Amino acid sequence: MLLLRGKIVRFRLSPEGEKALSELFSSSSVQALVEDVDELGAWILLDRQGPDDPRTVLLLKWDYFATAVVEVEPEVPTREKLDIGFRPKGT
């Protein structure tokens, strides 16, 4: 789940999540910045006005969402050239 940390993620709430969070969110999905993840769920950033303002985070329990969509950058593969064969001694 470290893939979610530090990313903006769109969560589709589960029926249990819709019921539990109906006072906070009016739709069945929410997009938020994931501050951290742990065994309880994803800690998402709710309100932040400026860089010096305190952060308000909400625990979005694993059971409270059905899917999470996040954009990731593909890893650029590094290819190491392997020498195959024999080399003369001393080179």
PyMOL CGO cylinders between C-alpha atoms (Angstrom):
from pymol import cmd
from pymol.cgo import CYLINDER

trace = [
    CYLINDER, 0.00, 0.00, 0.00, 3.01, 2.27, -0.03, 0.3, 1, 1, 1, 1, 1, 1,
    CYLINDER, 3.01, 2.27, -0.03, 2.04, 2.99, -3.63, 0.3, 1, 1, 1, 1, 1, 1,
    CYLINDER, 2.04, 2.99, -3.63, -0.72, 5.28, -2.31, 0.3, 1, 1, 1, 1, 1, 1,
    CYLINDER, -0.72, 5.28, -2.31, 1.45, 7.35, 0.06, 0.3, 1, 1, 1, 1, 1, 1,
    CYLINDER, 1.45, 7.35, 0.06, 2.05, 10.89, -1.17, 0.3, 1, 1, 1, 1, 1, 1,
    CYLINDER, 2.05, 10.89, -1.17, -0.25, 10.47, -4.19, 0.3, 1, 1, 1, 1, 1, 1,
    CYLINDER, -0.25, 10.47, -4.19, -3.58, 12.01, -5.11, 0.3, 1, 1, 1, 1, 1, 1,
    CYLINDER, -3.58, 12.01, -5.11, -5.98, 9.07, -5.16, 0.3, 1, 1, 1, 1, 1, 1,
    CYLINDER, -5.98, 9.07, -5.16, -9.62, 8.70, -6.18, 0.3, 1, 1, 1, 1, 1, 1,
    CYLINDER, -9.62, 8.70, -6.18, -11.39, 6.31, -3.81, 0.3, 1, 1, 1, 1, 1, 1,
    CYLINDER, -11.39, 6.31, -3.81, -14.75, 4.72, -4.64, 0.3, 1, 1, 1, 1, 1, 1,
    CYLINDER, -14.75, 4.72, -4.64, -16.46, 4.19, -1.33, 0.3, 1, 1, 1, 1, 1, 1,
    CYLINDER, -16.46, 4.19, -1.33, -17.88, 0.83, -0.33, 0.3, 1, 1, 1, 1, 1, 1,
    CYLINDER, -17.88, 0.83, -0.33, -21.53, 0.69, 0.86, 0.3, 1, 1, 1, 1, 1, 1,
    CYLINDER, -21.53, 0.69, 0.86, -20.20, 0.63, 4.45, 0.3, 1, 1, 1, 1, 1, 1,
    CYLINDER, -20.20, 0.63, 4.45, -18.00, 3.65, 3.70, 0.3, 1, 1, 1, 1, 1, 1,
    CYLINDER, -18.00, 3.65, 3.70, -20.86, 5.58, 2.07, 0.3, 1, 1, 1, 1, 1, 1,
    CYLINDER, -20.86, 5.58, 2.07, -22.96, 5.04, 5.18, 0.3, 1, 1, 1, 1, 1, 1,
    CYLINDER, -22.96, 5.04, 5.18, -20.20, 5.90, 7.66, 0.3, 1, 1, 1, 1, 1, 1,
    CYLINDER, -20.20, 5.90, 7.66, -18.98, 8.96, 5.77, 0.3, 1, 1, 1, 1, 1, 1,
    CYLINDER, -18.98, 8.96, 5.77, -22.27, 10.32, 4.42, 0.3, 1, 1, 1, 1, 1, 1,
    CYLINDER, -22.27, 10.32, 4.42, -21.96, 13.48, 6.53, 0.3, 1, 1, 1, 1, 1, 1,
    CYLINDER, -21.96, 13.48, 6.53, -18.53, 14.27, 5.05, 0.3, 1, 1, 1, 1, 1, 1,
    CYLINDER, -18.53, 14.27, 5.05, -18.93, 13.24, 1.43, 0.3, 1, 1, 1, 1, 1, 1,
    CYLINDER, -18.93, 13.24, 1.43, -22.02, 13.63, -0.73, 0.3, 1, 1, 1, 1, 1, 1,
    CYLINDER, -22.02, 13.63, -0.73, -20.90, 11.29, -3.50, 0.3, 1, 1, 1, 1, 1, 1,
    CYLINDER, -20.90, 11.29, -3.50, -19.78, 7.67, -3.63, 0.3, 1, 1, 1, 1, 1, 1,
    CYLINDER, -19.78, 7.67, -3.63, -16.22, 8.67, -4.47, 0.3, 1, 1, 1, 1, 1, 1,
    CYLINDER, -16.22, 8.67, -4.47, -13.66, 11.04, -3.03, 0.3, 1, 1, 1, 1, 1, 1,
    CYLINDER, -13.66, 11.04, -3.03, -10.35, 12.32, -4.32, 0.3, 1, 1, 1, 1, 1, 1,
    CYLINDER, -10.35, 12.32, -4.32, -7.68, 13.20, -1.78, 0.3, 1, 1, 1, 1, 1, 1,
    CYLINDER, -7.68, 13.20, -1.78, -3.97, 13.35, -1.09, 0.3, 1, 1, 1, 1, 1, 1,
    CYLINDER, -3.97, 13.35, -1.09, -2.85, 10.30, 0.88, 0.3, 1, 1, 1, 1, 1, 1,
    CYLINDER, -2.85, 10.30, 0.88, -0.61, 11.46, 3.72, 0.3, 1, 1, 1, 1, 1, 1,
    CYLINDER, -0.61, 11.46, 3.72, 0.16, 8.00, 5.08, 0.3, 1, 1, 1, 1, 1, 1,
    CYLINDER, 0.16, 8.00, 5.08, -1.01, 4.39, 5.10, 0.3, 1, 1, 1, 1, 1, 1,
    CYLINDER, -1.01, 4.39, 5.10, -0.95, 1.85, 7.89, 0.3, 1, 1, 1, 1, 1, 1,
    CYLINDER, -0.95, 1.85, 7.89, -2.72, -1.32, 9.01, 0.3, 1, 1, 1, 1, 1, 1,
    CYLINDER, -2.72, -1.32, 9.01, -5.90, 0.67, 9.73, 0.3, 1, 1, 1, 1, 1, 1,
    CYLINDER, -5.90, 0.67, 9.73, -6.24, 2.30, 6.31, 0.3, 1, 1, 1, 1, 1, 1,
    CYLINDER, -6.24, 2.30, 6.31, -5.28, 5.41, 4.34, 0.3, 1, 1, 1, 1, 1, 1,
    CYLINDER, -5.28, 5.41, 4.34, -4.85, 8.73, 6.13, 0.3, 1, 1, 1, 1, 1, 1,
    CYLINDER, -4.85, 8.73, 6.13, -6.12, 11.35, 3.68, 0.3, 1, 1, 1, 1, 1, 1,
    CYLINDER, -6.12, 11.35, 3.68, -5.66, 15.12, 3.77, 0.3, 1, 1, 1, 1, 1, 1,
    CYLINDER, -5.66, 15.12, 3.77, -8.95, 16.98, 4.04, 0.3, 1, 1, 1, 1, 1, 1,
    CYLINDER, -8.95, 16.98, 4.04, -8.33, 20.71, 4.51, 0.3, 1, 1, 1, 1, 1, 1,
    CYLINDER, -8.33, 20.71, 4.51, -5.21, 22.71, 4.02, 0.3, 1, 1, 1, 1, 1, 1,
    CYLINDER, -5.21, 22.71, 4.02, -5.17, 26.40, 3.21, 0.3, 1, 1, 1, 1, 1, 1,
    CYLINDER, -5.17, 26.40, 3.21, -1.49, 27.32, 3.27, 0.3, 1, 1, 1, 1, 1, 1,
    CYLINDER, -1.49, 27.32, 3.27, 1.88, 25.69, 3.84, 0.3, 1, 1, 1, 1, 1, 1,
    CYLINDER, 1.88, 25.69, 3.84, 2.00, 26.78, 7.50, 0.3, 1, 1, 1, 1, 1, 1,
    CYLINDER, 2.00, 26.78, 7.50, -1.60, 25.82, 8.34, 0.3, 1, 1, 1, 1, 1, 1,
    CYLINDER, -1.60, 25.82, 8.34, -2.18, 22.66, 10.38, 0.3, 1, 1, 1, 1, 1, 1,
    CYLINDER, -2.18, 22.66, 10.38, -3.21, 19.57, 8.46, 0.3, 1, 1, 1, 1, 1, 1,
    CYLINDER, -3.21, 19.57, 8.46, -6.53, 17.84, 9.04, 0.3, 1, 1, 1, 1, 1, 1,
    CYLINDER, -6.53, 17.84, 9.04, -6.33, 14.18, 8.07, 0.3, 1, 1, 1, 1, 1, 1,
    CYLINDER, -6.33, 14.18, 8.07, -9.06, 11.56, 8.03, 0.3, 1, 1, 1, 1, 1, 1,
    CYLINDER, -9.06, 11.56, 8.03, -8.61, 7.82, 8.41, 0.3, 1, 1, 1, 1, 1, 1,
    CYLINDER, -8.61, 7.82, 8.41, -10.27, 6.10, 5.47, 0.3, 1, 1, 1, 1, 1, 1,
    CYLINDER, -10.27, 6.10, 5.47, -10.47, 2.51, 6.72, 0.3, 1, 1, 1, 1, 1, 1,
    CYLINDER, -10.47, 2.51, 6.72, -9.65, -0.26, 4.27, 0.3, 1, 1, 1, 1, 1, 1,
    CYLINDER, -9.65, -0.26, 4.27, -13.26, -1.49, 4.54, 0.3, 1, 1, 1, 1, 1, 1,
    CYLINDER, -13.26, -1.49, 4.54, -14.59, 1.96, 3.63, 0.3, 1, 1, 1, 1, 1, 1,
    CYLINDER, -14.59, 1.96, 3.63, -13.51, 1.92, -0.01, 0.3, 1, 1, 1, 1, 1, 1,
    CYLINDER, -13.51, 1.92, -0.01, -14.00, -0.56, -2.78, 0.3, 1, 1, 1, 1, 1, 1,
    CYLINDER, -14.00, -0.56, -2.78, -11.38, 0.70, -5.25, 0.3, 1, 1, 1, 1, 1, 1,
    CYLINDER, -11.38, 0.70, -5.25, -8.54, 3.19, -5.40, 0.3, 1, 1, 1, 1, 1, 1,
    CYLINDER, -8.54, 3.19, -5.40, -7.31, 4.78, -8.61, 0.3, 1, 1, 1, 1, 1, 1,
    CYLINDER, -7.31, 4.78, -8.61, -3.87, 6.37, -8.69, 0.3, 1, 1, 1, 1, 1, 1,
    CYLINDER, -3.87, 6.37, -8.69, -1.61, 7.50, -11.51, 0.3, 1, 1, 1, 1, 1, 1,
    CYLINDER, -1.61, 7.50, -11.51, 1.90, 6.13, -11.40, 0.3, 1, 1, 1, 1, 1, 1,
    CYLINDER, 1.90, 6.13, -11.40, 4.96, 6.88, -13.44, 0.3, 1, 1, 1, 1, 1, 1,
    CYLINDER, 4.96, 6.88, -13.44, 6.31, 3.84, -15.24, 0.3, 1, 1, 1, 1, 1, 1,
    CYLINDER, 6.31, 3.84, -15.24, 9.71, 2.75, -14.04, 0.3, 1, 1, 1, 1, 1, 1,
    CYLINDER, 9.71, 2.75, -14.04, 12.44, 3.23, -16.59, 0.3, 1, 1, 1, 1, 1, 1,
    CYLINDER, 12.44, 3.23, -16.59, 14.22, -0.08, -16.87, 0.3, 1, 1, 1, 1, 1, 1,
    CYLINDER, 14.22, -0.08, -16.87, 17.97, 0.04, -16.57, 0.3, 1, 1, 1, 1, 1, 1,
    CYLINDER, 17.97, 0.04, -16.57, 19.84, -2.43, -18.65, 0.3, 1, 1, 1, 1, 1, 1,
    CYLINDER, 19.84, -2.43, -18.65, 23.22, -3.50, -17.55, 0.3, 1, 1, 1, 1, 1, 1,
    CYLINDER, 23.22, -3.50, -17.55, 25.41, -4.81, -20.27, 0.3, 1, 1, 1, 1, 1, 1,
    CYLINDER, 25.41, -4.81, -20.27, 26.69, -8.18, -19.27, 0.3, 1, 1, 1, 1, 1, 1,
    CYLINDER, 26.69, -8.18, -19.27, 29.90, -9.38, -20.80, 0.3, 1, 1, 1, 1, 1, 1,
    CYLINDER, 29.90, -9.38, -20.80, 29.55, -12.89, -22.03, 0.3, 1, 1, 1, 1, 1, 1,
    CYLINDER, 29.55, -12.89, -22.03, 32.55, -14.96, -23.00, 0.3, 1, 1, 1, 1, 1, 1,
    CYLINDER, 32.55, -14.96, -23.00, 36.21, -14.95, -22.20, 0.3, 1, 1, 1, 1, 1, 1,
    CYLINDER, 36.21, -14.95, -22.20, 38.54, -12.03, -21.77, 0.3, 1, 1, 1, 1, 1, 1,
    CYLINDER, 38.54, -12.03, -21.77, 42.27, -12.11, -22.01, 0.3, 1, 1, 1, 1, 1, 1,
    CYLINDER, 42.27, -12.11, -22.01, 43.99, -11.99, -18.65, 0.3, 1, 1, 1, 1, 1, 1,
    CYLINDER, 43.99, -11.99, -18.65, 44.82, -8.50, -17.46, 0.3, 1, 1, 1, 1, 1, 1,
    CYLINDER, 44.82, -8.50, -17.46, 42.00, -6.62, -19.20, 0.3, 1, 1, 1, 1, 1, 1,
]
cmd.load_cgo(trace, "trace")
